Amino acid sequence: MSDIKLFRFGPQSMTELPGEAMQVEKSLQSLFEANLEALLGIRFLASEYVTGPAHGGRIDTLGVDEDNCPVIIEYKRAVNENVINQGLYYLDWLLDHRKEFQWLVLEKLGPEVAKDIDWSTPRLLCIAGDFTRYDGHAVKQIARNIELIRYRKFATDLLMLELVHAPKQIKTSSTAISEAKALSENADLDPYLTQSIGYRIAQADQSVRDVYDAVRTYLSGLGDDVQVKELKYYVAFKRLKNFACVEVYPKAKSVTVFLKLDPATVAIEEGFTRDVREIGHFGTGDLQVTLRSMDDFSRAQPLFQKSYERS
């Protein structure tokens, strides 16, 4: 059971707001679907998506996250409902019907999003008023990208989301480097390879890799709920939504971090922080932080912490 409690305090009293798990019927599903970007950083595609007569399924909610990864959302309507197995069933269908999914993205979000769908880490989100200990144990044994999210409704207009379980995925820098070096022989054949995060880490000198390792370790250690996703061009660090996206630039000898912070609330320092609200870039975040040394890394830590706390 959830141990989250919410209190309203006044000058002379403290009152607990009783929390309840709303009935997971169409009303709650509709609430999530109407506010997916605000709640989870996901763009809505479809509700009650029928997977076809041969498969015989109906996916509760389909979407695309801020890293352009496909997302399936299933709502657990009863304590004994096996929503995890059901979601895995749909996840396998999704991987077997990539073209159908991309056509849906094309229709709803346009060609630019459709062509950039990242199939490396499709996500399954299971949302429920509560989970059993068996649910938590099961997802730890399954090597798939499954997240458990608990919700509670307080008063008439407060909705609480708690990330109960998320896979913690990260490649060590040595693994990323060895993989990139194995591919680097084909760099002339694949010009896009030189833009990949793994290749750039491999090409960076040791001082830049030291800064990258320090950033990666610090961001992933901010909390047990931090997820790490190595995508083609950057590494994303997220809770329910991204709070940092990291890139490496060997020629500039720098590590760049994009944070989910309002640049207007930060003292902009030339060469260190930058407002990128109107500037295109990989990943998400409006504040760019450029690190060229361990001193820069130390200066950036309060910003990393603030972005994590607000995510």
TASUL-V20280 format. One record per pair of residues at least 4 apart in sequence whose ideal C-beta (glycine too) atoms are under 6 Angstrom apart, sorted by the first residue. I is the first residue (numbers start at 0). J is the second residue. D is the distance in whole Angstrom. If there is no record, write none. Layout:
# TASUL-V20280
{{I;J;D} {I;J;D}}
This chain:
# TASUL-V20280
{{0;129;6} {1;129;6} {1;149;6} {5;16;5} {5;153;5} {6;13;5} {6;15;5} {7;14;5} {7;16;6} {8;13;5} {16;153;5} {16;154;5} {18;151;4} {18;153;5} {19;152;5} {20;128;2} {21;27;5} {21;152;5} {23;27;5} {23;74;5} {23;76;5} {25;29;6} {28;74;6} {32;43;6} {32;46;6} {32;60;6} {34;38;5} {35;39;6} {35;41;4} {35;43;5} {35;62;6} {39;239;6} {40;64;6} {40;65;5} {40;240;3} {41;62;4} {41;64;5} {41;70;5} {42;62;6} {42;63;5} {43;62;5} {44;61;4} {44;62;5} {44;103;6} {44;107;5} {45;61;4} {46;60;6} {47;57;5} {48;58;4} {48;61;5} {49;57;5} {50;54;4} {50;56;4} {50;92;5} {54;92;5} {56;89;6} {58;71;6} {58;89;5} {59;72;6} {59;73;5} {59;74;5} {60;72;4} {62;70;4} {64;68;5} {64;70;5} {65;241;6} {65;283;5} {66;230;6} {66;235;5} {67;115;5} {67;116;6} {67;117;5} {68;117;5} {68;120;5} {68;121;6} {68;122;6} {69;100;6} {69;121;4} {70;122;5} {71;89;5} {71;90;6} {71;123;5} {72;124;5} {73;82;5} {73;86;4} {73;125;5} {74;126;5} {75;80;5} {75;82;4} {75;127;3} {76;80;6} {82;125;5} {83;137;6} {86;123;4} {86;125;6} {90;123;5} {101;113;5} {101;116;6} {104;108;5} {104;112;6} {104;113;4} {105;110;6} {105;113;4} {108;112;4} {117;230;6} {120;144;5} {120;228;6} {122;144;5} {123;145;5} {124;146;5} {125;147;5} {126;148;5} {130;134;4} {130;147;5} {130;163;6} {135;164;6} {138;145;5} {138;164;5} {144;166;6} {146;165;5} {147;163;4} {147;164;4} {148;160;6} {148;162;6} {149;161;4} {149;163;5} {150;160;6} {151;159;4} {152;158;6} {153;157;4} {162;224;5} {162;239;6} {165;226;5} {168;227;6} {169;219;6} {169;227;4} {170;174;4} {170;175;5} {170;229;6} {172;208;6} {172;212;5} {175;197;5} {175;200;5} {176;200;6} {176;201;5} {178;197;6} {179;197;4} {179;198;4} {179;201;4} {180;201;5} {182;192;6} {185;189;5} {186;192;5} {186;193;6} {192;198;5} {193;198;6} {195;231;5} {196;232;6} {196;233;6} {196;234;6} {199;247;4} {199;249;6} {200;247;5} {202;249;4} {203;207;4} {203;208;5} {203;247;6} {203;249;4} {207;252;5} {210;254;5} {210;290;5} {210;296;6} {211;247;6} {211;254;5} {213;296;5} {214;245;6} {214;254;6} {216;220;6} {218;236;4} {218;243;5} {219;225;5} {219;227;5} {221;225;6} {221;307;5} {224;238;5} {225;236;6} {226;237;5} {227;236;6} {228;235;4} {229;234;5} {232;281;4} {233;244;5} {233;245;6} {233;246;5} {233;281;5} {233;282;5} {234;245;5} {235;241;5} {235;244;5} {236;243;4} {237;241;5} {238;310;5} {240;310;5} {241;283;5} {242;259;5} {242;306;5} {242;307;5} {242;310;4} {243;256;6} {243;258;6} {243;306;6} {244;257;5} {244;282;3} {244;283;6} {244;284;6} {245;256;5} {246;255;5} {247;254;6} {248;253;5} {253;289;5} {253;291;5} {254;290;5} {255;289;5} {256;288;5} {257;282;5} {257;284;3} {257;287;6} {258;284;5} {258;286;5} {258;302;6} {258;306;4} {259;284;5} {259;306;5} {259;310;6} {260;286;4} {260;306;5} {262;274;4} {262;285;6} {262;286;5} {265;286;6} {267;272;5} {268;272;5} {272;288;6} {273;287;4} {275;280;6} {275;287;5} {276;285;5} {288;299;5} {290;295;4} {290;296;5} {291;295;6} {299;303;6}}
